Amino acid sequence: MLLTRRLALAHLACALGAHDFYRELGVSRSATTAQIKAAYRDLARKYHPDKNPHDSNAQQRFQRVANAHETLSDPEKRRQYDAYGENYASRPSRSHHRSAHDDFFDPFSQYRRGRQQVPPIFSETLWLNNEIYSEFVEDSSQTWLLQFYHDWSDHCKDFVPRWEALAHKLRPMVRLARVNVDQNHGLVQRYRAFLRCRQMHFAVECNVPALVLLTPSEDGGSLQGELYRGALQAENVYEWLKKSMYGRRHAIREVGGSEAGLSEFLERAARKRQRSKGATRAKALIFSKSRAAADTLFARFIDHRCGQQLDMGAVHVNGGLGGASEASSLAARLGVTELPSVAIWPDGTLTKRPVVLPVGVDIDSSQREELISAIERAATPTVPLLTSANLFPRCAPSAWDEEPRFC
């Protein structure tokens, strides 16, 4: 009778606006674990942020689906959710009430019982398991940061706000995902070379949180892993990622904030173009009040991603746009109205006014995605270079009876 009342209260809470985990996954309350996992795979594939970079509603739905799966895929958490609803985490489980009585009569019960069930640690990032690892990570050409964690670990709970801050600052340059050690033995075994784990009675216990960086190899054939060994502070992790992903080879050089410095930058790029057999490369300058803006992970990401078509430099605008420096005058002449901004010359010459794109100070992942797309569009030359590789597709008629195209 008591259980019936609890179920009725849980159903009433869902009807009054609380999130229904079963409804989020589109399954019935009698669904099997296999059906829940299958529904999660389909929905995670549909609403994943990588496939919906500009849709905030899809990203929120993806997070709700991940939270629902994390609860319903665990039998004990599912039982508590069915009994108490979404706020089950704040209610003690029946095993908690039985433990003191069992331990009094059986001193070895703690070894047979194992670790008690605890509320899950929720996050806005992807919850990774064996079923979706291959599709989202192994077959991806992107950089991933994996966090291995235990729900019961106080260190992992303390790390949550720093992890969420990293997620806000790193996407889309780095994709973040979490791996629950207690529920993903296969992934723990896959990364056992990076994890320090030990067998504790009937479970595996690891030193967590453990952060593993996965970067694509130069040939794109496999992912290379690296374990973070520093202090678990968001700033430290950020600097480690910047060095591990790009090192010093992608540091953007500073350009003199004057007309002469701008001319020298464009002429140097033109000389590089002549040495590379006339390949047309766009030019870009980052205007900012701080020299650190040219050394951010976002700036290095753009330089690495667009390196084949874009030469980048940085101009330090001392005193801002209202200052009396030459850099301030140069920025105003080029049409820069706020800092930081990126000025792009698609054809790499001063003959045309540059395309100026404001970067913003505290932008989210969707805004970064839009900015990256805008930079790539602006970096496309107005007159593309014809080579032996693209001459026929661009100039030849697509059918025998069509008129030839002029190039």
SULGIFEN-V755596 format. One record per residue. N is the residue number from 1. RES is the residue in one small letter. OMEGA is omega in whole degrees, 0 to 359 (NA if undefined). Layout:
n-><N | N>
res-><RES | RES>
omega-><OMEGA | OMEGA>
//
This chain:
n-><1 | 2 | 3 | 4 | 5 | 6 | 7 | 8 | 9 | 10 | 11 | 12 | 13 | 14 | 15 | 16 | 17 | 18 | 19 | 20 | 21 | 22 | 23 | 24 | 25 | 26 | 27 | 28 | 29 | 30 | 31 | 32 | 33 | 34 | 35 | 36 | 37 | 38 | 39 | 40 | 41 | 42 | 43 | 44 | 45 | 46 | 47 | 48 | 49 | 50 | 51 | 52 | 53 | 54 | 55 | 56 | 57 | 58 | 59 | 60 | 61 | 62 | 63 | 64 | 65 | 66 | 67 | 68 | 69 | 70 | 71 | 72 | 73 | 74 | 75 | 76 | 77 | 78 | 79 | 80 | 81 | 82 | 83 | 84 | 85 | 86 | 87 | 88 | 89 | 90 | 91 | 92 | 93 | 94 | 95 | 96 | 97 | 98 | 99 | 100 | 101 | 102 | 103 | 104 | 105 | 106 | 107 | 108 | 109 | 110 | 111 | 112 | 113 | 114 | 115 | 116 | 117 | 118 | 119 | 120 | 121 | 122 | 123 | 124 | 125 | 126 | 127 | 128 | 129 | 130 | 131 | 132 | 133 | 134 | 135 | 136 | 137 | 138 | 139 | 140 | 141 | 142 | 143 | 144 | 145 | 146 | 147 | 148 | 149 | 150 | 151 | 152 | 153 | 154 | 155 | 156 | 157 | 158 | 159 | 160 | 161 | 162 | 163 | 164 | 165 | 166 | 167 | 168 | 169 | 170 | 171 | 172 | 173 | 174 | 175 | 176 | 177 | 178 | 179 | 180 | 181 | 182 | 183 | 184 | 185 | 186 | 187 | 188 | 189 | 190 | 191 | 192 | 193 | 194 | 195 | 196 | 197 | 198 | 199 | 200 | 201 | 202 | 203 | 204 | 205 | 206 | 207 | 208 | 209 | 210 | 211 | 212 | 213 | 214 | 215 | 216 | 217 | 218 | 219 | 220 | 221 | 222 | 223 | 224 | 225 | 226 | 227 | 228 | 229 | 230 | 231 | 232 | 233 | 234 | 235 | 236 | 237 | 238 | 239 | 240 | 241 | 242 | 243 | 244 | 245 | 246 | 247 | 248 | 249 | 250 | 251 | 252 | 253 | 254 | 255 | 256 | 257 | 258 | 259 | 260 | 261 | 262 | 263 | 264 | 265 | 266 | 267 | 268 | 269 | 270 | 271 | 272 | 273 | 274 | 275 | 276 | 277 | 278 | 279 | 280 | 281 | 282 | 283 | 284 | 285 | 286 | 287 | 288 | 289 | 290 | 291 | 292 | 293 | 294 | 295 | 296 | 297 | 298 | 299 | 300 | 301 | 302 | 303 | 304 | 305 | 306 | 307 | 308 | 309 | 310 | 311 | 312 | 313 | 314 | 315 | 316 | 317 | 318 | 319 | 320 | 321 | 322 | 323 | 324 | 325 | 326 | 327 | 328 | 329 | 330 | 331 | 332 | 333 | 334 | 335 | 336 | 337 | 338 | 339 | 340 | 341 | 342 | 343 | 344 | 345 | 346 | 347 | 348 | 349 | 350 | 351 | 352 | 353 | 354 | 355 | 356 | 357 | 358 | 359 | 360 | 361 | 362 | 363 | 364 | 365 | 366 | 367 | 368 | 369 | 370 | 371 | 372 | 373 | 374 | 375 | 376 | 377 | 378 | 379 | 380 | 381 | 382 | 383 | 384 | 385 | 386 | 387 | 388 | 389 | 390 | 391 | 392 | 393 | 394 | 395 | 396 | 397 | 398 | 399 | 400 | 401 | 402 | 403 | 404 | 405 | 406 | 407>
res-><m | l | l | t | r | r | l | a | l | a | h | l | a | c | a | l | g | a | h | d | f | y | r | e | l | g | v | s | r | s | a | t | t | a | q | i | k | a | a | y | r | d | l | a | r | k | y | h | p | d | k | n | p | h | d | s | n | a | q | q | r | f | q | r | v | a | n | a | h | e | t | l | s | d | p | e | k | r | r | q | y | d | a | y | g | e | n | y | a | s | r | p | s | r | s | h | h | r | s | a | h | d | d | f | f | d | p | f | s | q | y | r | r | g | r | q | q | v | p | p | i | f | s | e | t | l | w | l | n | n | e | i | y | s | e | f | v | e | d | s | s | q | t | w | l | l | q | f | y | h | d | w | s | d | h | c | k | d | f | v | p | r | w | e | a | l | a | h | k | l | r | p | m | v | r | l | a | r | v | n | v | d | q | n | h | g | l | v | q | r | y | r | a | f | l | r | c | r | q | m | h | f | a | v | e | c | n | v | p | a | l | v | l | l | t | p | s | e | d | g | g | s | l | q | g | e | l | y | r | g | a | l | q | a | e | n | v | y | e | w | l | k | k | s | m | y | g | r | r | h | a | i | r | e | v | g | g | s | e | a | g | l | s | e | f | l | e | r | a | a | r | k | r | q | r | s | k | g | a | t | r | a | k | a | l | i | f | s | k | s | r | a | a | a | d | t | l | f | a | r | f | i | d | h | r | c | g | q | q | l | d | m | g | a | v | h | v | n | g | g | l | g | g | a | s | e | a | s | s | l | a | a | r | l | g | v | t | e | l | p | s | v | a | i | w | p | d | g | t | l | t | k | r | p | v | v | l | p | v | g | v | d | i | d | s | s | q | r | e | e | l | i | s | a | i | e | r | a | a | t | p | t | v | p | l | l | t | s | a | n | l | f | p | r | c | a | p | s | a | w | d | e | e | p | r | f | c>
omega-><180 | 178 | 179 | 178 | 179 | 178 | 179 | 178 | 179 | 179 | 179 | 179 | 178 | 181 | 182 | 173 | 178 | 181 | 176 | 183 | 179 | 180 | 179 | 181 | 180 | 180 | 178 | 180 | 178 | 183 | 178 | 178 | 179 | 179 | 178 | 179 | 179 | 178 | 179 | 180 | 181 | 182 | 178 | 177 | 184 | 187 | 183 | 181 | 179 | 181 | 179 | 187 | 185 | 183 | 181 | 179 | 178 | 179 | 176 | 178 | 178 | 180 | 178 | 178 | 179 | 179 | 179 | 180 | 181 | 179 | 187 | 179 | 178 | 186 | 182 | 178 | 178 | 179 | 179 | 179 | 179 | 183 | 188 | 182 | 186 | 181 | 181 | 184 | 181 | 181 | 177 | 180 | 180 | 180 | 178 | 180 | 182 | 192 | 183 | 179 | 180 | 182 | 181 | 182 | 182 | 182 | 181 | 184 | 181 | 180 | 179 | 184 | 184 | 182 | 182 | 178 | 180 | 178 | 179 | 173 | 182 | 182 | 175 | 183 | 184 | 174 | 190 | 173 | 185 | 185 | 185 | 183 | 185 | 184 | 188 | 187 | 188 | 181 | 183 | 176 | 183 | 178 | 182 | 171 | 182 | 173 | 174 | 188 | 169 | 176 | 185 | 185 | 176 | 178 | 179 | 178 | 179 | 183 | 186 | 182 | 178 | 177 | 179 | 176 | 177 | 179 | 179 | 186 | 189 | 182 | 3 | 181 | 179 | 175 | 182 | 178 | 180 | 179 | 177 | 185 | 185 | 185 | 183 | 183 | 181 | 179 | 176 | 177 | 180 | 183 | 182 | 179 | 181 | 186 | 175 | 185 | 177 | 179 | 179 | 179 | 184 | 182 | 177 | 179 | 183 | 173 | 186 | 359 | 178 | 182 | 180 | 178 | 178 | 180 | 178 | 177 | 182 | 180 | 179 | 184 | 185 | 178 | 178 | 185 | 176 | 181 | 176 | 185 | 183 | 179 | 184 | 173 | 184 | 181 | 180 | 179 | 179 | 180 | 178 | 179 | 182 | 180 | 183 | 183 | 187 | 181 | 181 | 187 | 180 | 175 | 184 | 185 | 180 | 180 | 179 | 183 | 181 | 178 | 178 | 178 | 178 | 180 | 180 | 180 | 181 | 179 | 178 | 177 | 178 | 177 | 177 | 180 | 179 | 179 | 180 | 175 | 171 | 179 | 182 | 180 | 176 | 179 | 181 | 176 | 175 | 177 | 182 | 177 | 183 | 176 | 181 | 182 | 179 | 182 | 178 | 177 | 179 | 179 | 179 | 178 | 178 | 181 | 180 | 184 | 183 | 185 | 181 | 184 | 188 | 171 | 185 | 174 | 182 | 178 | 178 | 180 | 183 | 180 | 179 | 183 | 180 | 182 | 182 | 183 | 177 | 180 | 178 | 179 | 179 | 180 | 179 | 180 | 182 | 178 | 178 | 182 | 177 | 181 | 355 | 177 | 178 | 175 | 187 | 172 | 185 | 182 | 175 | 181 | 179 | 184 | 180 | 178 | 184 | 171 | 184 | 181 | 175 | 182 | 185 | 185 | 183 | 184 | 181 | 186 | 180 | 177 | 176 | 177 | 179 | 180 | 178 | 179 | 179 | 178 | 179 | 178 | 181 | 182 | 179 | 181 | 179 | 177 | 184 | 179 | 177 | 178 | 178 | 182 | 184 | 182 | 183 | 179 | 183 | 191 | 184 | 176 | 181 | 178 | 186 | 184 | 180 | 177 | 177 | 179 | 180 | 180 | NA>
//
